[in-house]
Amino acid sequence: MAERLKSSIFFDYLLITIGTLIIAFAIVFFLGPNMIAPGGVTGLAIVIKKVIGIPIDITNLVINTPLFIIGLMVLGKKFGFKTAYGTLMLSLFIRVIITVLGDNMVGTNDLLLASLYGGVMVGVGIGFVFKAGGTTGGTDLAGAILNKYIPSLSIPKLMMCIDLTIVISAGIVNGKLETALYSVMALYIIVKIADFIIEGLNYAKAFFIISNDSEKIGQAIMKDLDRGATILQGRGMYTGKDKDVILCIVDRSQVTKLKNIVNGIDQNAFMMVTTIHEVLGEGFKK
């Protein structure tokens, strides 16, 4: 048990290290040189560097310190340690990359390409950090704090709300509407990629099936798909008659086969299909 815990902690910090390294490369090579500030303290740091010349890594540390203290109080010590590590590693990686490769390294001067590649890289990096249970400070830390009280909204979506003001300020400082527009696009990409990394592709489909042959359909599901099924008791409002409702969860590859099974037994069956983003239990993820 102790070995498994140590391995889990090591993997978490390894994931945070890799994530912050990816974010640092995106900032130095794509976002920073093109004044694309897709929110966050790093985005604000890009704006501040443009205005008064303070290095991005210094601003990142100075602003994140009070946020870290609040996060420590609200989210606990374990989360606080990972956040401190992520914040320090991001600033360190930015400084190392600039020191080794220079401050004038530019991946591309094309704003569209910089927004796309920078956004994807930051989204992947933030997704890795969040998956490990940490943040890199800034608005993602603020998003994590708010998520504690508003769990119905994901951390990336809360970040997006906070970051819009920083995006607008980037356009004002640079004096170009295009800067703000490309920053919004990069921010959108970051949120979507981060959500994708956190949620993954492990979604399934839930079927609600209403049929007069519910028993036969349930048996076919268990035999042909090797899936369980649950019969719920319902009542038709129009007819007032009791109805059996079959609930069945299948993975994506079994959707068509389940539809064919139902149609083969009862062509008049009523089916509702919805996407389930995570399924835990027998036959699915533990």
Beta strands, then each sheet from edge to edge (+ up, - down):
strand 1: 204-210
strand 2: 230-235
strand 3: 242-250
strand 4: 270-276
sheet 1: 2+ 3- 1+ 4-
end
